[in-house]
């Protein structure tokens, strides 16, 4: 039975859920935006609309991609993964949406996500970073021309930005917009992989140093002091100048010179954790040192490591740009952003667009990573109000 003014409890909520599900089928993320979850819903909607637009506008290129070069096949997989991922994310978020005002969504990372989403600048930075990596993977479907191709342009070198060439052309008549898009793959991949290497090495060494102490701690810290004391830029220039510059060499050189900062950070955290009750309990149960370090201590120091890694990617991109500016970066038909800045420096008055757009790409990308890092630091630090 129901009272005269009510109805079946929960019927209205069920209707809302059904309407939200219908909206998510048409436009993934729209239901979350209408429900007030603008960050997650907006990004899902942005990815869906972007991937769908590429699929419609470049249908002929997409159809040929499975039989094309490796980067075209990667772009093909990324395109449909973006479409399906945005749809799946939207429905997953709908299932986790509370069905009553009293219900709460819980989870170990939920408070962090809620705190992070309250920072508009951090969310904006995350959207820009996510879009940059998505564009880097989908660049064969987005770029209007093939990279490094000058045939067909004739005497169209040093043209100003126009509809045919949004960012103009360089002295070799190459489309600058195309080179900026393809250069993103080099700069972003170097930043991500080099930071992954440095964070892995730094976390392992810092955890071992802080937990074991004694001579192990002394040896590791002395090595850290030596690496930090040595001028890193000089080391980078020397190593790259001695060997043939390649993408792999740049990644290894940057990744193997950045880890001391993470080592010191992790060591300091481990020193405060190794005497905690849960570590003492693990020792009393007879667990091995390796298990205590990697199963109990390392997961508890990931918060500052994640923040350091996010900020470190921007640092890596700037370092790579500096090496490319000096002519020691990745060599090939597709230049990185730093190489483009160096290539256009001699023509800043007559062809300002060659260096300007690549420089702006570096600035906005690094700024976005810094915004994400600041947002994560505020969300993960309980002492920051």
C-alpha positions in Angstrom: 0.0 0.0 0.0 1.0 3.6 -0.6 -0.1 6.8 0.9 -2.1 9.3 -1.0 0.7 11.7 -1.8 3.6 9.4 -2.3 4.1 6.4 -4.5 6.4 3.5 -4.4 9.6 4.5 -2.6 12.5 4.6 -4.9 10.4 4.8 -8.1 11.5 8.3 -8.8 15.2 7.4 -8.3 14.8 4.4 -10.6 13.3 6.7 -13.3 16.2 9.1 -12.9 18.7 6.2 -13.3 16.9 5.0 -16.4 16.9 8.4 -18.0 20.6 8.8 -17.1 21.4 5.5 -18.7 19.6 6.6 -21.9 21.6 9.8 -22.0 24.8 7.9 -21.5 24.0 5.7 -24.5 23.7 8.8 -26.7 26.4 10.9 -25.2 28.7 9.2 -22.6 29.4 11.5 -19.7 26.3 13.8 -20.2 24.4 12.1 -17.3 27.4 12.7 -15.0 27.6 16.4 -16.0 23.9 16.9 -15.3 24.3 15.1 -11.9 27.1 17.5 -10.9 30.1 15.3 -11.6 31.5 17.6 -14.3 35.1 16.5 -14.2 34.7 12.8 -15.0 31.6 13.3 -17.1 33.2 16.1 -19.1 36.3 14.2 -19.9 34.3 11.1 -21.0 32.1 13.3 -23.2 35.2 15.1 -24.6 36.9 11.8 -25.5 33.7 10.4 -27.1 33.0 13.5 -29.2 36.6 13.8 -30.3 37.0 10.1 -31.3 33.7 10.1 -33.0 34.6 13.2 -35.0 37.8 11.7 -36.1 36.0 8.5 -37.2 33.5 10.5 -39.2 35.8 13.0 -40.8 38.7 10.7 -41.5 36.8 7.5 -42.3 38.9 6.7 -45.3 42.1 6.9 -43.4 40.7 4.9 -40.5 39.6 2.1 -42.8 43.1 1.7 -44.2 44.8 1.9 -40.8 44.7 -1.9 -39.9 46.9 -2.7 -42.9 49.1 0.4 -42.6 52.3 1.2 -40.6 52.6 0.4 -36.9 51.6 4.0 -35.8 48.4 3.8 -37.9 47.5 0.5 -36.2 48.2 1.9 -32.8 46.0 4.9 -33.7 43.2 2.5 -34.9 43.2 0.6 -31.6 43.3 3.9 -29.6 40.4 5.3 -31.5 38.0 2.5 -30.8 39.4 2.0 -27.3 38.6 5.7 -26.7 35.0 5.3 -28.0 34.3 2.1 -26.0 36.3 3.3 -22.9 34.2 6.6 -22.7 31.0 4.6 -22.9 32.1 2.0 -20.4 33.4 4.6 -18.0 30.1 6.5 -18.1 28.1 3.4 -17.4 30.5 2.3 -14.6 30.1 5.7 -13.0 26.3 5.4 -13.3 26.4 2.1 -11.4 28.4 3.6 -8.7 26.1 6.7 -8.4 24.3 6.5 -5.0 20.6 5.8 -5.4 19.6 7.7 -2.3 20.8 10.8 -0.6 22.0 8.7 2.4 24.1 6.5 0.2 27.8 7.2 -0.1 30.4 6.0 -2.6 33.4 4.6 -0.7 36.8 3.4 -1.6 40.5 4.0 -0.7 41.0 6.5 -3.5 37.5 8.1 -3.4 38.4 10.9 -0.9 41.5 11.7 -3.0 39.4 11.9 -6.2 36.8 14.1 -4.5 39.5 16.5 -3.2 41.3 16.6 -6.5 38.1 17.3 -8.4 37.4 20.4 -6.3 40.5 22.1 -7.8 39.4 23.5 -11.2 43.0 24.2 -12.3 44.1 20.6 -11.4 41.2 19.2 -13.4 41.9 21.5 -16.3 45.5 20.3 -16.3 44.5 16.7 -16.2 42.2 17.2 -19.2 45.0 18.9 -21.1 47.4 16.2 -20.3 44.9 13.4 -21.2 44.1 15.2 -24.4 47.8 15.6 -25.3 48.5 11.9 -24.9 45.3 11.0 -26.8 46.3 13.3 -29.7 49.8 11.8 -29.7 48.4 8.3 -30.2 45.8 9.5 -32.8 48.1 11.8 -34.7 48.0 9.8 -38.0 44.3 10.5 -38.1 44.6 14.1 -37.1 47.6 15.5 -39.0 46.6 17.0 -42.3 49.9 15.9 -43.9 52.5 13.2 -43.6 55.5 14.1 -41.4 58.6 15.3 -43.1 56.9 15.5 -46.5 57.8 18.5 -48.6 56.7 17.2 -52.0 53.6 19.0 -53.4 54.3 22.2 -51.5 56.5 23.6 -54.3 57.8 27.0 -53.2 55.5 27.2 -50.1 58.3 27.5 -47.6 58.0 30.0 -44.8 54.3 30.6 -45.4 52.3 32.4 -42.7 49.5 30.6 -40.8 46.5 30.1 -43.0 43.5 27.7 -43.5 45.7 25.3 -45.5 48.5 25.5 -43.0 47.1 26.5 -39.5 50.6 26.9 -38.1 52.3 28.0 -41.3 55.2 26.2 -42.9 59.0 26.1 -42.2 61.9 26.8 -44.5 61.7 23.3 -46.0 58.0 23.8 -46.7 56.9 21.3 -44.1 53.6 21.9 -42.3 54.3 23.2 -38.8 51.0 22.0 -37.4 51.8 18.4 -38.6 55.3 18.6 -37.0 53.9 19.9 -33.7 51.4 17.0 -33.6 54.1 14.3 -34.4 56.6 16.0 -32.1 54.2 15.5 -29.2 54.8 11.7 -29.5 58.5 12.1 -29.0 58.4 14.7 -26.2 55.5 13.0 -24.3 56.9 9.5 -24.6 60.3 10.6 -23.4 58.8 12.3 -20.4 56.6 9.4 -19.4 59.0 6.5 -19.9 62.0 8.3 -18.5 60.1 9.2 -15.3 58.8 5.6 -15.0 62.5 4.4 -15.1 63.7 7.0 -12.5 60.7 6.5 -10.2 61.1 2.7 -10.2 64.8 2.9 -9.4 64.4 5.6 -6.9 61.5 3.9 -5.0 63.4 0.6 -4.8 66.7 2.1 -3.6 65.0 4.5 -1.2 62.9 1.7 0.4 65.8 -0.6 0.7 68.0 2.2 2.1 65.5 3.4 4.6 64.4 0.0 5.9 67.7 -1.8 6.1 69.8 1.1 7.4 73.5 0.4 8.3 76.1 0.0 5.6 73.4 -0.4 2.9 72.0 3.0 3.7 75.4 4.5 3.8 76.5 3.1 0.4 73.2 4.1 -1.4 73.2 7.6 0.1 76.8 8.2 -0.9 76.0 7.2 -4.5 73.0 9.5 -4.4 75.2 12.4 -3.2 77.7 11.7 -6.0 75.0 11.7 -8.7 73.4 14.8 -7.3 76.7 16.7 -7.0 77.7 15.9 -10.6 76.3 18.6 -13.0 73.4 16.7 -14.7 73.3 18.8 -17.8 77.0 18.4 -18.4 76.6 14.6 -18.0 73.7 14.5 -20.4 75.6 16.5 -23.0 78.7 14.3 -22.6 76.8 11.0 -22.9 74.6 12.1 -25.8 77.7 13.6 -27.7 79.7 10.4 -27.3 77.0 8.1 -28.7 74.7 8.3 -31.6 71.6 10.2 -30.4 68.5 8.1 -30.5 65.1 8.0 -28.7 66.2 5.0 -26.6 69.5 6.7 -25.5 67.7 10.0 -24.6 65.1 8.0 -22.5 67.8 6.0 -20.7 70.1 9.0 -20.0 67.2 11.1 -18.6 65.7 8.2 -16.6 69.1 7.1 -15.1 70.0 10.6 -13.9 66.7 11.6 -12.2 66.3 8.9 -9.6 68.3 10.4 -6.7 65.5 12.9 -5.8 63.0 10.1 -5.6 65.4 7.9 -3.5 65.8 10.6 -0.9 62.1 11.2 -0.8 61.2 7.6 -0.4 64.0 7.0 2.2 62.6 9.8 4.4 59.1 8.3 4.3 60.4 4.8 5.0 62.4 5.9 8.0 59.1 7.1 9.6 57.2 4.0 8.7 59.6 1.2 9.6 58.9 1.5 13.4 55.1 1.6 12.9 52.9 -1.2 14.5 52.0 -2.8 11.2 55.7 -3.2 10.3 56.5 -4.6 13.7 53.6 -7.1 13.4 54.9 -8.2 10.0 58.4 -8.8 11.6 56.8 -10.8 14.4 55.0 -13.0 11.9 58.4 -13.9 10.4 57.9 -12.2 7.0 61.0 -11.7 4.9 62.5 -8.3 4.5 61.6 -8.3 0.8 58.0 -8.9 1.6 57.8 -6.3 4.3 59.4 -3.7 2.0 57.4 -4.3 -1.2 54.1 -5.5 0.3 53.8 -3.3 3.4 56.0 -0.3 3.2 56.2 0.7 -0.5 52.4 0.9 -0.9 52.3 3.4 2.0 54.9 5.7 0.3 53.2 5.9 -3.1 51.4 9.1 -2.5 54.5 11.4 -2.5 56.0 9.3 -5.3 53.0 9.9 -7.5 53.2 13.6 -7.0 56.9 13.6 -7.7 56.4 11.5 -10.8 53.8 13.9 -12.1 56.0 16.9 -11.6 59.0 15.0 -13.0 57.4 14.4 -16.4 57.3 18.2 -17.0 60.9 18.4 -16.0 61.9 15.6 -18.4 60.1 17.3 -21.3 62.0 20.6 -20.5 65.3 18.7 -20.3 64.7 16.9 -23.6 63.7 20.2 -25.2 67.0 21.7 -24.0 69.0 18.9 -25.5 67.2 19.2 -28.8 67.7 22.9 -28.7 71.4 22.3 -28.4 71.3 19.8 -31.3 71.7 16.7 -29.1 68.2 15.5 -29.1 66.5 12.8 -31.1 67.6 12.8 -34.7 65.2 11.9 -37.5 62.6 13.2 -40.0 60.2 14.1 -37.2 61.7 16.7 -34.9 60.7 17.1 -31.2 59.4 20.3 -29.9 62.8 21.4 -28.7 64.3 20.8 -32.1 61.5 22.9 -33.7 62.3 25.8 -31.4 66.0 25.6 -32.3 65.2 25.3 -36.0 63.1 28.5 -36.0 65.3 30.7 -33.8 67.2 32.2 -36.7 64.0 33.3 -38.3 62.1 34.7 -35.3 61.5 38.0 -37.0 60.5 36.7 -40.4 58.9 33.4 -39.5 58.0 33.6 -35.8 55.4 30.7 -36.1 58.1 28.0 -36.5 59.4 28.3 -32.9 56.3 29.9 -31.3 53.8 27.1 -31.6 56.3 24.4 -30.6 57.4 26.6 -27.6 53.7 27.1 -26.6 53.2 23.4 -26.8 56.1 22.9 -24.3 54.8 25.6 -22.0 51.2 24.5 -21.8 52.1 20.8 -21.5 54.6 21.4 -18.6 52.2 23.8 -16.9 49.4 21.2 -17.1 51.6 18.6 -15.5 52.5 21.0 -12.8 48.9 21.8 -12.1 48.1 18.1 -11.9 51.0 17.6 -9.5 49.9 20.4 -7.3 46.4 19.1 -7.2 47.5 15.6 -6.3 49.8 17.0 -3.6 46.9 18.9 -2.0 44.6 15.9 -2.3 47.0 13.4 -0.9 48.3 15.6 2.0 45.8 15.5 4.9 47.5 18.5 6.6 46.6 20.9 3.7 43.2 22.5 4.1 
